[in-house]
Each structure stands twice: as C-alpha cells, then as structure tokens.
Amino acid sequence: MANQTSLKSGVVKSVLSGDAVIIRGVPKGGPPPEKQLCLSNVTAPKLARRANPNVKDSQETKDEPYAWQAREFLRKKLIGKEVYFTIEYTAPGSGRAYGCIYLGKGGNAENVTESCVAEGLVEVRRGGIKPSDDQTRLIDIEDAAKAAGKGLWAKEQSPDAVRDITWVIDNPLHFVDSHHQNPIKAIIEHVRDGCTVRAFLLPSFHYVTVMLSGIKAPMIKRIEDKDVPEPYSEEAKYFTESRLLQREVSIILEGTSNQNFLGAVLHPNGNIAEFLLKEGLARCVDWSMRVVTQGTEKLRASEKEAKEKHLRLWKDYVPNIATVVPIEEKNLTGKVVEVINADALLIKTNDSKYKKITLSSIRPPRMADVKEEDQPKDRRVRPLYDIPYMFEAREFLRKKLIGKKVSVSIDYIKEANDSYPEKTCGTVMIGNINIAEALVSKGFSTVLRHRQDDDQRSAHFDSLLIAESRAIKNSKGVHSKKDNPIHRVADVSGDAAKSRQFLPFLQRAGRSTGIVEFVASGSRIRLYLPKETCLITFLLAGITCPRRARTGPGGPGESELYAEEALQYTKELCLQREVEVEVENVDKAGNFIGWLFVEGQNHSVKLVENGLSKVHFTAERSNYYAQLQVAEEAAKKTKLKVWENFVEQPKVTVVEETERKTNYKPIIVTELGKELSFYAQHTDTGPQLEKLMEQLRAELINDLPLPGSYTPKQGDLCAAKYIDGEWYRGKVESVSKDKSSILFIDYGNRDKLANADLVALPPGYHTLPPQAHSYTLALVMLPKDEEARLEAVEGLKSRILDQQFKVNVEYRITGTEYVTLMTPDLRTDIGKELVSEGLVIVEPRREKRLQKLVEEYIKAQDAAKKSHLNLWRYGDITEDDAKEFGYQGY
C-alpha cells in the first residue's frame, strides 16, 4: 500500500466505467466537492452511448464486450463507501487524474485496480521502456486471469457480455400499462434534480426518465442562457443523489408526462418522495398526485410534518386560519333529507337541526358555453334538466342517500364572497364509501383545481384526483365522447290548458310513479313523472292543510298555525322520494288534485293522523274517506296540533223524519260483515257497474298478466278470479303469513284465494265507486253472551243473505252508516223482527227524530220478554241493571 501520508479519503459518488469513478469529499455548508479519478495502468471496455439529439451526426454506440460487467463490478464494490486513494499524475491537457483506490486502510486494504485485473474485466497497459513495480504486478495478475479464462479472456464470449439497450420507448403509456404498476428492479444512472432521475430497468435495459409522482422539488432553471437555481435546488439534488445514484432500487411506473414517466422510486428504506417532503425539500403537486399508487396520505402527511416544523421551503409558512374548524363541530352524523344542485346535501342532524353541507373540492356539471343569439328568447333555463349530466348526478345522489344515515367530516368553511354565501364544505361518508369520490368516478362531477398553497381542500383530495383519472380514462359522464343526454321535460305547472290535456291520460294510468321535486306546503308539491316526462303541481286530495304566509297586495301575510310544521313533515317524508299518485281532477289554475302514496301509505291520511291537516268535505266521495275519518277522530281525541282547542261535539247525524220515509233505496245483500253489519249492492246502479266489470273482464282477457307476477298487499285494489271463473274488482283484506292465501273482498263477497288468482288492476279502474256498500242495522245491538251473539248473527244471515230489500240510512257514526232494512213492500222491518224474536236488544237513542221508531222497537222487545223468547227465555236479563249488581250495559 502507498505511503499512509500520501493517501486521500472520500466517498464514491458514482462509477463512470470499469476504470473511472467520481469521489466526493465531506459536505460543509452545502454539496461537497467532487473529483474524477481514473485507475492507473489499466483500460476498461467502453460503455454504450446514446445519440445526442443536440449534436449533428451524433450516433448511438454499443457496449464493448464486458463493459457493463466491469462497471457493475466496481459499482457493487465501491458505491457509497468510503475509500482511500492516491493521485499519481494528472494529464496536462484534460486535467484528468490517475491513481490507485484502496478499499479499507492498513495492511489488509484491497487494491481495487488489482481486483479488476484479477477478474479479467480490464486490460493492463503494457507500453513503456521499463515497467514499474506496480505495472509488473498487474501484468502478472492479468496473465493469471488469462490462464483462467476470466472475463475478457474467456474462450467463448458470454451471451450477456453486450447489453441490448432500448434508449427511447415509442409508446410510454402502453409501456406503463404493460407493467400493471408492479415494482421493477432498476439502477439509477443519473439524478437531474431532486425529483427527476434516469435509470436502467432490469433486466430489459430500458432507459427511462422518471419524475417522482405527486411531488415537485426545486430545480435549476435555464434563463437567458444562464442556470438560475431555485432556493434549495442544489440541496434537494444532493439529498436524492446521495441516496439513489447508482443504487439498486425498485421503480413503480404510474403514468406519463410527455415522453417522461411518472412513478415512485422505492429505496430499501422507503419511498424517496416521502423523505424529500419530510425534509422540506419538495412539495406535493396535484397534477401528478392523481397517478400515485403508493399512499397519497403518506405524502400529504410528510408535507404537513415539514410545514409544522417550518423546514426549508416552509420556513415562512403560515397556516390558513379559515381552514380551522372547532373540534366539537368537525364531525357530525345525520339523515339526508335533500340533494341540492348535485354537490350539496341538506342533512338533519341527530339533534334535529338542519345543516347544508357542500361536498369538498368538487364541481358539479356546468352548462356548455352557448352564444346568446343561439338561444331562444323565451326559453327558461332549468339547470336540473338542461345542464348535461346534472340530472344523472342528482339522481345518483338521491337514490344513494335520501333518507339514509351518513357521517360528515367538515374540511373547511368557505367564506362568503361576491354574491355567494358562506359554505360549509365537508366529506360525506355512507358506510365506507366517500360520496364525492363515487360521484367523480361516475363522471358526474369534476375535481376543483386549488392553488398550490391553498389548504382549503378535501381531506381525501388525492383520492378524488385518482377517481377523476379513472373516469377520464373510461370516458364516463362529462368526460364521455358521446353526445350529451337530453331530457325533454314538459312543464305543465300552472298551465291550465296543458294540464287538461294531460288529465285523461293520468286518470287512465291509475297509479303513476313520480319524484317529488319541491314541497311548497304540507299539501302542495311539485312532481316529476318520469314515464310521462312531465312536471306537474300536485295538490293532496281530501284534506285542508294550514296555509303558509303569502305576499299579497297589502304585503306579506301570516302563516296559519302549524303550517310550517306541516311543510317540514311533508318535506321529510316526501322530498326527492319516489312516490305513487292517483290523479282525480285538475283545478282552474292547472294544478292536479289526487292522492299521494309514500311507501304504500296515503300521505293525506298521515297528515290528518298527525294533527297537521283536517278532512275536507270532498273526501266523502272517495275510497279513502273512512281512513281519513278514523285518523281525524283519533287526532281529535288527543287534541293533536290543529285540534288542540277542539271541543267534542255529538258524532251522530240523524236523517230527517220526512227524508227517512221517502229515501229507501233498493239493494241486494251479498255478504255479512262483522256482528250486525252487511254488504249490499244497489240495484239501481248495479247494471252500470256490471257493465264496467264486463269491460274489465274484456281487458284482462285480451292482456292477461302472467300468473304470480302480482304480489298482493293488504289494502290493495286488484282484480280477482273466483266466482264461476269471472274477474271482479275488489280489495285485499288480509294476507296470510306464508302468502299462500289471501282474504279477498270485492265489496260484497269475501273469499280466500291463492296468489295466482289475483292480478294488478288495469289503469282507470282504481277510482270507480265500489260494487257494494257496508251497512250496519240501526237501533239494535248484540247481547254479551257468546252463544246468544252467534244465534243472533245466524238469524240475521238466514233472513237477509242474497235477498232483496230496501234500505234507509238513519244516522252515521264515524263514517259507518246505520240503517233500517225493509222488505221490498216496506211491510217488514228486519231489525224490528229480530227484536220481536228475542235475538237482539234495542239500543236506546235519545234523538227526537228517532223517538217514534225507538218506541216501536221497545214495544216489540217488551212482547218478546213476555213470551220469554230466546234471550228472554229465563226472564228479563236487564233486571240487574243497578250499579250495585255490576251492570255494564249492552
């Protein structure tokens, strides 16, 4: 080994070839000095060189045999290690230094030149008059390598002695896709700046330029033929160079930028991009963050750490105060009640407060730029239907979120500016799904481009960028190359002429499916009917709802009590929900009137039930009057909301005596109901209804649905085949648990039917009057004894079933009509006959108009008592009526 005092030390930065290295010194206040040293007395094979596009007639050269192996031998032995070296001489023209390198120190130090010669990877120079001792030793070592057939001296050249290098990749994007984001082994050949390297991919020897995806480090810019370094550019380059240059790494190719590649370089200790960010030597950039596959969260967290420590690039960093949200308000959960403009949601929180949340960092679809002269002058722009993909975006969110529970994390609050109000922006999650990310991935929204120093962005901003990249790649939504979808929607709201044209069609349709677009009050909504592609104003039938304040000639009025509560109730249950409607009529202003069903429940009934509406007299003509009456009576009893000041009045309406004598109607009793009630068909309207039933049967024969295609539900109107194979319209009274049998009633006949015997009722038959009416005998009641009750019911059945009578309504109680039933010649009163036979008991009524009839009934009852008929066979059962005997009344 050379004299210890002549030795110099340094760290090998790079190996240029099998006989030349770059050695750097100790860094002092910046990147250290460097020196190129060539090994004395030896010559290594020359490595391949690519053609220089900036030099005319520059041509590509190939490797000399074993040039790469020689370079690799030195690289693996020396790179990044501390070495000792001597400089024997310096060439006067080029200033190139020649010397000897030692690995280690002292007597055991390895002479690198001798090691290269021993492997047959370099050739010893043999010129000169008298070889030096060192040269003589190298010649002896070389002769031994030749004798052993090593390296250059092998009898047959190794197949991999010369590399097949691909300097230029013709289709970079296809090359990236072909590797499927799998790690590729590589050797870093050059570091251009802190975030850009050149490398050989192994074993294919593709030469690639890789820009670290997701980050940007300071660079040295070329301005007016001068190199102008940005702050910390040299430090960033040294940081990357000292860790990666000529190191074996893994590269994940993630995208392309022009002819360069975007990717992650994985050092054995981790992703180099993360280390650059932690040291404040780089910053995250959005344009390439979208291709990152190795954890965007880690990159953002590393940058945040450097910001908090004010390292280098962030030494003057001041956080944006507007992004700070109080910790107690940062997270909330609630139910989505409305989707606003496809990028905002109205959420009812767990403490029953309403909060509007705008989805962070996304922009909904926008109207294409159209010249003003190309637009019709009278056209009114409807953003939901006219902006391409706005309707699809709204529908995506509506179907996913309306009525569902979500969790919200507030990202930032955007201050009010110009004409825009303050916005609370956040990330909305349903389960593990980020709604904004799902919206962007469908192509129904785009990602906002924030300023690089703008911290007001989504906490999942990088995921949004990646989702947008996928949508662009797959040409989805707004990124599609196809024509934009067109929604031709007829708005007939407030247009009486158009509404009248639509009315017959909607009436024939029976129940139509719609989407509630707007709620103006508890009973007034705007509906979109997808099948009919029209917008209508719809008023709930059968009820009168408290009115909201309206602005009139004298200024704004006042809302009626509970008007706002009714509005909120309808909003929460109906807004942007899919509902069913039965249209009955249209008013003078062009508003449709009918019944609205939310999840099968009549919304008019629900409003009345909750004390937010009253029954309107027009409901008496509908099939839902009984339900409305029951709901209203229940609300009155509890004095609920609009009934809070209700004073109960007598419920009985008595028919006038003069009317009773002349108002008998001919009927046929078709079925018995519960206790003393029965179903009867009116013979004066029977032929007309039968004609309608014949039409129904004809329609079903011509277009019969498949058996089993209809699933009956309790309360449904449907068609059934059960009498002599004929079809009838009726109502499902109940469904068995196994759904194999259904108790069906066609308003006069009841039977158990199989599911296959029921089909959906064709349009136009839902609003027809019932084929039979329900009545109850007036002035009589059943005894308490069970056997006596059965005997009375059987006596009624044997007298009236399938017989013709005349009926008169004597009074009504909560929608139930109580009647006297007379034989066609008006000589026999069936109720009175049952009393006279001792089968039922007279119900005493105190109404003056009924007193004559009540007296006749009591006389008949007294006669039965004296004769000890049936109930009275053992005496007067009412003799113990006194309270001390515990009489409860009949």
ABEGO torsion letter per residue (X at the ends): XBBAAABBBBBBABBABAABBBBBBBBBGEBBBBBBBBBBGBBBBBBBBBBBAABBGBBBBBBBBGAAAAAAAAAAAABGBBBBBBBABBBAAAGBBBBBBBBEBEAABBBAAAAAAAAGABBBBABEABBBAAAAAAAAAAAAAAAAGBEAABABBBAAABBBBBABBABAAAAAAAAGGBBBBBBBABBABAABBBBBBOAAGBBBBBBBBGBBBBBBBBBGGBBBBBBGAAAAAAAAAAAABGBBBBBBBABBBEABBBBBBBBAAEBAAAAAAAAGABBBBAAAAAABAAGAAAAAAAAAAAAAAGBEAAAABBBBAAABBBAAAABBBBBBABBBGGABBBBBBAAGBBBBBBBBGBBBBBBBBBBAAABBAABBBBAAAABBGAAAAAAAAAAAABGBBBBBBBABBBBBBEABBBBBBBBBBBEABBAAAAAAAAGABBBBBBBAABABBBAAAAAAAAAAAAAAAAGBEAABABBBBBBBBBBABGBAAAAAAAAAAAAAAEBBBBBBABBABAABBBBBBAAAGBBBBBBBBGBBBBBBBBBBAAEBBBBBBGAAAAAAAAAAAABGBBBBBBBABBBAAGBBBEBBBBGGBBAAAAAAAAGABBBBAAAAABAAAAAAAAAAAAAAAAGBEAAAABBBBBABBBBBAAAAAAABBBBBBABBBBEABBBBBBAAAAAAAAAAAAAAAAAAAABBBBBGABBBBBGBBBBBBABGGBBBBBBBABBBAAGABBBBBAGGBBBBBBAAABBBBBBGAAABBBABBBBBBBGBBBBABAAAAAAAAAAAAAAABGBBBBBBBABBBGGBBBBBBBBAAGABBAAAAAAAAGABBBBBBABAAAAAAAAAAAAAAAAAAAAGBEAAAAEBAAAAABAAAGBAEX
